[in-house]
Amino acid sequence: MFLQFRTLKILYHTYFPIRQTMRNNRLRAIALTGALVLFLFSFFVNARAIPTDSLVLMDLSAHPDDEDGATLAYYAKLFGVKTYSIFYTRGEGGQNEIGSELYDDLGRIRTKETLEAATILGTEVYFLGFPDFGFSKTAGETFIRWGGKDIVLERLVYFIRALKPDVIITNHDTITTLPDRQHGNHQAVGVSAYEAFDKAADSTFHPEQFQDPTIRPWQVKKLFFRFFGKGNPAQVVQINITKKDASGKDIQEISLDALAKHRSQGMDKTSIERIPEWFRKHTYALIRADQHYPPDAYDLFSGIQPSMRVIARLRAETVDFPSLLSLNVSPNFSVLERQDEKDKFQLRRNFTVTLVNNSDEEVPVDLSVTSDSRKIFYKSYQIPHGAFADKVTLTVTKSIAAQRQLLRFDALPGQSTPIEMKPVSKTVTLKPVHAEFEKKIAIGLVKTYDNTTEEVLQSFNISYRLIDSAMLAKGDLHKFTTIILDLRTYQYRADAVLYNDKLLEYVRKGGNIVCFYHKVGDWNGKQFAPYPITLTNERVTQEDAPVSILLPNHPFLNSPNIIRPEDWIGWVQERSIYLPADDTTKTSSYYTRLLAMSDSEERQPPTSILWSQYGKGSYAYVSLALYRQLRILNEGAVKLFFNLISQSRQPSKRGRRARD
Ligand SMILES: [Zn+2]
C-alpha cells in the first residue's frame, strides 16, 4: 500500500513540472491525501480496483503496430501518465513476413509482439477481440463482420468505463476519403471512437455493465485523431518526440525500438529514414471535448486537472498471454488419394511435428492425433527448453464422398508439469483434390517465408528443387520447366535481385517464370520483370467477387485443367492483392490481361494474372492471393496453380491484346 502511495506521488510530481497551472501545490496535496485515504479504503472494500490520480491516456488501434508508440511513450516516460493501448483485433488477417503462420497462429505471434512493444513503451495492452478478417474497404463492412456497430460500441465503452481515460487518441480517422481512404477496420475505429465519447458517459447505454461497481459512466474529456495534414482542424497539438527520457534516450528512439518488435510485419527492418516524412510528425487534431479547454499547441492534456478515479482490474482473459508450449505441424494440409474401390480415399504421409517449450523447465508432453474422433497416433516426449522436432507417419483411410477431413494434433503437457502450461492443438486439412498436372514438369522454387507452395508440391509428389543462392549464381536453371518466384521474392531474396539477369535469361532461352505477388515497395521502379509492371495498392477483397475470363483460350485457363465458373467458388479472405496498374504506360501492353474481377461497387484493373512471351519462354505475374486458397486445398485454386506450372518450355504464340 505504501509503495502504491509513493508511486502516486511520483506520478503526480513528474507530470506537473511542465504544467504552469499548478500554483497551490500544497492545497492540492492536502485535498489529494484526503481523497487518497477514501480511495485506499475503497480499495480494501473492492480488491479489484486500482485508485489513481494520474492522468490517463488511451490509444485506439485496429491492428497490432497501428498504435502511436511515440506519443504513448512521451506521456508515460516523461510525465508519468497512465497509458493504455487498446487493439480491436490481433492482426491475424495480415500477411506474415517471418514465417508461414497465418490466422490464429499469426494472431498469437502478433499478440506477443504487441506485448513486447508495450513493455518498451510503458503501456498496458487490451484486446477487444474482434476478428481481423482481412482488408476491407468500408467501416460498414467492418461493423457487419464484427457483429454490428452496437456490439463494437458496447465493447469499447466497457473499456472506457473501466479504464477511465482523460484523453483518447487514435491514428485512425473518419475523415480521409478516396483516394487516401484508410482500411475499413481503421475507419471503424474512428467512427466508434467518435460515438463512444458520448455513449460511455450515457448511463442508459448498456446499463448492465454497471453491475460491476468499478465500471461507471465515464466522460472522456478530449478525443484526438492523428492529423496528416488534410483539412483545417480548429485545434492542433504537436508532440515533441525528440525529447529525452531519464535514461537519455529520445522518445523517437524508444518508439522505434518498440516498433521493431513487430517482426511479423517486417518492422524490425524499419529505421527512421524508412518512415515517410508525413508519418514522422505526431500531430493531433482535436475532434471532441466535453467542454472548452485552453489550447496548448504541445499538450493533449491542456486544461485537464488530474482527478482521482478507480480503474477496474479487467478480466484476465482480455489479455491472452501466449502459451509456454507451442506446436507446429508441417505440412498444414494434405491430399487424400483415390483408391481403386469407389469413393475410398487414402493418406499415407509423414508429418513433421515441432514442439517448442518456452519455459526453462523440462516438461513431459503427450502428443496425440485424432481423425473422426478416433485416436490414430499417440506418443509421449520429454521436451527440454527450446524446439524439438519429430517425424510422425500417419495412415488414414476414408470411405467418403469428396469432402474435407480434419486431422487434429493435440499436445498435452503431462500431469507432473512443474509450471502452468496450456495444452495446444493444431488442425491439418485432408482433402481429395481432382486436379491434373503435366507429369514431366521439373519445378525450381525460389522460396521465401511461406511454406504453402512447397507443401502443395510435396502433397502431390511433384518433382521440385529449392533454388538457393549457389544455384542462382552458378547452377544451370535450364533443367527446370518452370521457376516459381514465391511471395515477395525480391523483398526477401537479395540473391534473386542480384541474379535477376540470369532469371530473365532463363526465360529468354525458353523457360517459364511464374512470379507471385509483391508489395508496391518491393517492386516498383526496379524493373524485375522483362517488361514494365507497376504495382498499385488496389485489391479485390471480396473472396466471392465475380470473375470474368478475358481470354478463354489461354493455356492457363485450359491446360491441363479447364477452369470453370465453379473453380472460383469457396475462396477465402480475398481474391487479389497489390494489383498491377492496367494503364499501358505503367504496365506494358506486352502483357496479356487474363482475368477481370471487382468488388461490388468498383472496377479494378484486370491484372490478376499477367502473361507475356519473352524470347522463347514466357513470364507470368500473378497477384491472386492463391496461397490462401492452396492452404485450404481449394480445388479451383489447385487447378489454376497446376496450369501455371504445367506449361511447356516453348509455349505457342499468343495474340496480344486486341486494343493494343
Ligand atoms: Zn491497421
Boltz pocket constraint, residues with backbone or C-beta under 6 A from the ligand:
constraints:
  - pocket:
      binder: B
      contacts: [[A, 62], [A, 63], [A, 64], [A, 66], [A, 183], [A, 186]]
      max_distance: 6.0
